[in-house]
Amino acid sequence: MKLLSTLLCALACAVSLPAAAQDNFPSKPLKIVSPFPPGGTSDVMARLVAEPLGKELGQQVIVENIGGAGGTVGTLRAVKQMPADGYTIIQTGVGQSAVAHGLNPGLGYDSNKDFVHVAQVHSGPNVLVVNASTPWKTFKELVDYVRANPGKLNYGFTHAASGHMAMELFKLEGSKCAPGAKDCKGLFMVGIPYRGGGPMMQDLLGGQIPLMFINQDTAFPHVKAGKLRALAVSSLQRNPLFPDTPTIHESGIPNFQALSWSGLSLAKGTPQPIVDKIEAALRKVMTSPEIKQRLETLGFVVPAPGGAPYAKFVASEIDLWTKVIKTAGIKPE
């Protein structure tokens, strides 16, 4: 009887330990794995929320950068090799969580199934910009030129980046003829690949390439300085940084939308009480006036808070970019 009593006590203690750990969460610092090098938009967004999230949870939140392969290296390592205990938060985003699925079905992770999405952090358009020395003053003028001169215009792109995807969607949707249109021609341009946004921007400013799509926060200072001209933004609504720049949607390609975005997720299997605690903390962070002001200053849209709308959005983005990549015949780099 004494042995049985000891065994029952041990079993009860073992069962209560995980519950106690969840109740005490977090009892040590957390980390956000940002699957890109420091300094880019994704890294900036991760650091934007790290400090206020730490204050809400009562523990420090650090950012760990694990770059490589367009964000897929760090994402795979975080979701497959790190414990699903809530102490590792994974930064998800358009490249590694949507575009990558269209480029490589054998990623090793499924952004719909292997993650618990807890909050979208930012969303922003790409801007179609041209060098200020080019003759095009409006989106229509550019489209008319491309249709009249197929294959004569070059553009810059970074493989699988949101600007690349925006351009592919633009070429596909811009090639669709309106009902009853006569002599409708598609949009055929030649893409010039770049390893990074820095060299691509240098060539755009130097006139080596005439146009490209780029994130609104990166485009803004060059447009303001008069070196670039913004012809259209890729969101459904106009962007506060470019209030006088029309959307592609209102410029003749209905429902056109190509966004740059990121969010925070957890590995599947994370205990629900911990998921709920992190989601509640992030909801407070993302609805705070301070975060809202900082995002809007950069031209980003403050997304709907909570995991449910973010999970629905991720699924829709996977569907969109998988279709675009298949239709355009884009291959992995």
C-alpha positions in Angstrom: 0.0 0.0 0.0 2.9 2.4 0.8 4.5 1.6 -2.6 1.1 2.2 -4.4 0.6 5.5 -2.5 4.1 6.6 -3.5 3.5 5.8 -7.2 0.1 7.6 -7.2 1.7 10.7 -5.6 4.5 10.7 -8.2 2.0 10.4 -11.0 -0.1 13.2 -9.7 3.0 15.4 -9.4 4.1 14.6 -12.9 0.7 15.5 -14.3 0.6 18.8 -12.4 4.1 20.0 -13.5 3.1 21.0 -17.1 0.1 22.8 -15.8 2.2 24.6 -13.2 4.7 25.6 -15.9 1.9 27.0 -18.0 0.6 29.0 -15.1 4.0 30.4 -14.4 4.7 31.2 -18.1 6.9 33.0 -18.8 9.5 32.3 -16.2 12.5 33.2 -18.4 13.3 35.4 -21.4 11.7 34.7 -24.8 13.0 35.2 -28.3 11.6 36.1 -31.6 13.3 34.3 -34.5 13.5 36.7 -37.4 14.6 34.7 -40.4 16.4 37.6 -42.1 19.6 39.5 -41.5 19.5 42.6 -39.3 18.5 45.9 -40.7 15.7 45.0 -43.1 12.0 45.7 -42.7 11.4 42.3 -41.2 14.1 42.8 -38.6 12.7 46.3 -37.8 9.2 45.0 -37.3 10.4 42.2 -35.0 12.3 44.7 -32.8 9.4 47.1 -32.9 7.2 44.7 -30.9 9.9 42.9 -28.9 10.3 45.5 -26.1 6.6 46.2 -25.5 5.8 42.5 -25.7 8.4 41.9 -23.0 6.8 44.5 -20.8 3.4 42.9 -21.2 4.7 39.4 -20.4 7.1 40.5 -17.6 10.2 39.0 -19.3 12.7 40.2 -21.8 12.0 39.4 -25.5 15.2 39.3 -27.6 15.4 39.1 -31.4 17.5 36.3 -32.9 18.3 36.7 -36.6 18.7 33.4 -38.6 18.9 34.4 -42.3 19.2 32.3 -45.4 17.2 31.2 -48.5 14.6 34.0 -48.4 13.6 33.4 -44.8 13.0 29.6 -45.1 16.2 28.5 -43.2 15.4 30.3 -40.0 11.7 29.4 -40.3 12.4 25.7 -40.7 14.9 25.6 -37.9 12.5 27.5 -35.5 9.4 25.3 -36.2 11.2 21.9 -36.4 14.2 22.2 -34.0 13.1 24.5 -31.2 10.7 23.4 -28.4 7.0 24.2 -28.9 6.9 25.8 -25.4 6.1 29.4 -26.2 9.6 30.7 -25.5 10.4 30.7 -29.3 8.2 33.1 -31.3 8.5 32.8 -35.1 8.3 35.7 -37.4 6.2 34.8 -40.4 5.9 36.8 -43.5 5.0 37.0 -47.2 8.2 35.5 -48.5 8.8 32.6 -46.1 5.2 31.9 -45.3 3.4 32.4 -48.7 5.7 32.9 -51.7 8.0 30.0 -50.7 5.2 27.5 -50.8 4.6 28.3 -54.5 8.3 28.1 -55.3 9.1 24.9 -53.4 6.4 22.5 -52.3 9.0 20.5 -50.4 9.9 23.3 -47.9 9.8 21.0 -44.9 7.1 23.0 -43.2 3.5 24.0 -44.0 2.5 27.5 -43.0 -1.2 26.5 -42.7 -0.6 23.4 -40.5 2.7 23.7 -38.6 2.1 27.1 -37.0 -0.3 28.7 -34.6 -0.6 32.3 -35.9 -1.1 34.8 -33.1 -0.8 38.3 -34.6 -0.1 40.1 -37.8 2.4 42.9 -37.2 2.4 45.0 -40.3 1.0 45.3 -43.8 2.1 47.7 -46.5 2.0 48.2 -50.2 4.7 48.1 -52.8 5.0 51.3 -54.9 5.6 51.2 -58.7 8.4 53.8 -59.1 10.2 55.1 -62.1 13.4 57.1 -62.4 12.5 60.8 -62.5 14.2 61.2 -65.8 11.8 58.8 -67.6 8.9 60.3 -69.6 6.0 58.6 -67.7 4.0 60.8 -65.4 1.1 58.4 -64.8 0.4 54.7 -64.5 -1.7 54.8 -67.7 1.2 56.4 -69.7 3.5 53.6 -68.6 1.0 50.8 -69.4 0.3 52.4 -72.8 4.0 52.5 -73.6 4.6 48.9 -72.5 1.7 47.7 -74.7 3.0 49.6 -77.7 6.6 48.5 -77.1 6.5 44.9 -75.9 9.9 43.6 -74.6 11.6 47.0 -74.9 11.3 48.0 -71.2 13.4 46.5 -68.4 12.6 46.4 -64.7 14.6 45.3 -61.6 13.6 42.6 -59.1 14.9 40.6 -56.2 13.9 37.0 -56.6 10.8 36.0 -54.7 10.6 39.3 -52.8 7.2 41.1 -52.5 8.2 43.6 -55.2 9.0 40.7 -57.6 5.6 39.1 -56.9 3.8 42.5 -57.3 5.4 42.9 -60.8 4.4 39.3 -61.8 0.9 39.9 -60.7 0.9 43.3 -62.6 2.1 41.7 -65.8 -0.6 38.9 -65.5 -3.5 41.1 -64.5 -2.5 43.9 -66.9 -2.6 41.5 -69.8 -6.2 40.6 -69.3 -8.4 42.5 -71.8 -11.6 44.2 -70.9 -14.8 42.8 -72.5 -15.2 44.2 -76.0 -11.7 45.6 -76.1 -10.1 45.7 -79.6 -6.4 45.1 -80.3 -5.6 44.5 -76.6 -2.0 43.7 -76.0 -0.4 42.2 -72.9 2.3 43.6 -70.7 5.7 42.2 -71.8 8.7 43.5 -70.0 12.2 42.1 -69.3 13.2 41.5 -65.7 16.7 42.2 -64.5 17.5 40.1 -61.4 19.4 41.5 -58.4 20.8 39.8 -55.3 19.5 42.5 -53.0 17.5 45.7 -52.8 20.5 47.9 -52.2 22.2 47.4 -55.6 18.9 47.4 -57.3 18.0 50.8 -55.8 21.4 52.2 -56.9 20.8 51.1 -60.5 17.3 52.6 -60.4 18.6 55.9 -59.1 21.5 55.8 -61.6 19.2 55.2 -64.5 20.5 51.7 -65.4 16.9 50.4 -64.9 13.8 52.5 -65.4 11.3 51.1 -62.9 10.5 48.5 -60.2 8.1 47.8 -57.4 9.5 48.5 -53.9 8.2 48.8 -50.3 6.6 52.1 -49.6 8.9 53.0 -46.7 12.0 52.5 -48.9 10.6 54.4 -51.8 9.4 57.4 -49.8 12.6 59.3 -49.2 13.7 59.0 -52.9 10.3 60.1 -54.1 10.3 63.0 -51.7 13.8 64.0 -52.9 12.5 64.1 -56.5 14.8 61.3 -57.7 12.0 58.8 -58.2 8.4 59.2 -59.3 5.6 57.1 -57.8 3.0 56.0 -60.3 0.8 53.7 -58.3 0.6 51.7 -55.0 -0.3 48.1 -54.8 -2.8 48.2 -51.9 -6.6 48.5 -52.4 -6.5 51.8 -50.5 -4.2 54.8 -51.0 -1.2 54.9 -48.7 -0.8 57.8 -46.2 2.8 58.4 -47.3 1.6 58.8 -50.9 -1.9 60.4 -50.6 -1.8 61.7 -54.2 -0.6 58.4 -55.8 -3.5 56.3 -57.1 -3.8 52.6 -56.4 -3.5 50.1 -59.3 -7.0 49.0 -58.4 -8.4 52.5 -59.2 -6.1 52.9 -62.2 -7.6 50.2 -64.3 -6.8 46.7 -62.8 -9.7 46.0 -60.5 -9.0 44.3 -57.1 -5.2 44.4 -57.6 -3.4 43.9 -54.3 0.2 42.8 -53.6 1.3 43.5 -50.0 4.4 43.2 -47.9 3.6 41.9 -44.5 4.8 40.0 -41.4 3.4 38.6 -38.2 4.2 36.4 -35.2 3.5 32.7 -34.9 4.2 29.8 -32.6 5.0 26.2 -33.4 2.1 23.8 -33.5 1.9 21.9 -30.3 2.4 24.9 -28.1 0.0 24.5 -25.1 -3.2 26.5 -25.6 -2.9 28.5 -22.3 0.5 29.8 -23.4 -0.9 30.6 -26.9 -3.7 32.5 -25.3 -1.4 34.4 -23.0 1.0 35.5 -25.9 -1.9 36.4 -28.1 -3.5 38.5 -25.4 -0.2 40.3 -24.8 0.3 40.9 -28.5 -3.3 42.2 -28.9 -2.5 44.9 -26.3 0.8 45.7 -28.0 -0.7 46.0 -31.5 -3.7 48.1 -30.4 -1.5 50.6 -28.3 -1.4 54.2 -29.6 2.4 54.1 -29.6 2.7 51.1 -32.0 -0.1 52.4 -34.2 1.7 55.8 -34.5 5.1 54.3 -35.3 3.6 52.0 -38.0 1.5 54.7 -39.6 4.5 57.1 -39.7 6.3 54.5 -41.9 3.2 54.1 -44.1 2.2 50.7 -42.8 -1.4 49.7 -42.1 -2.2 48.4 -38.6 -3.7 45.0 -39.2 -6.7 43.5 -37.4 -5.5 42.1 -34.1 -5.6 38.5 -33.1 -4.7 35.1 -34.4 -7.9 34.2 -36.3 -7.8 37.0 -38.9 -4.0 36.5 -39.3 -4.4 32.7 -40.0 -7.1 33.5 -42.5 -4.9 36.1 -44.2 -1.9 33.8 -44.4 -4.0 31.1 -46.1 -5.3 33.5 -48.6 -1.8 34.8 -49.4 -0.5 31.2 -50.0 -3.4 30.6 -52.4 -2.7 33.9 -54.3 1.0 33.6 -54.7 1.0 29.9 -55.5 -1.4 30.6 -58.4 0.7 33.6 -59.6 4.0 31.6 -59.5 2.4 28.6 -61.3 0.8 30.8 -64.0 4.0 32.9 -64.5 6.2 29.8 -64.6 8.6 31.2 -61.9 11.2 28.7 -60.8 13.3 28.6 -57.6 16.5 30.6 -57.8 
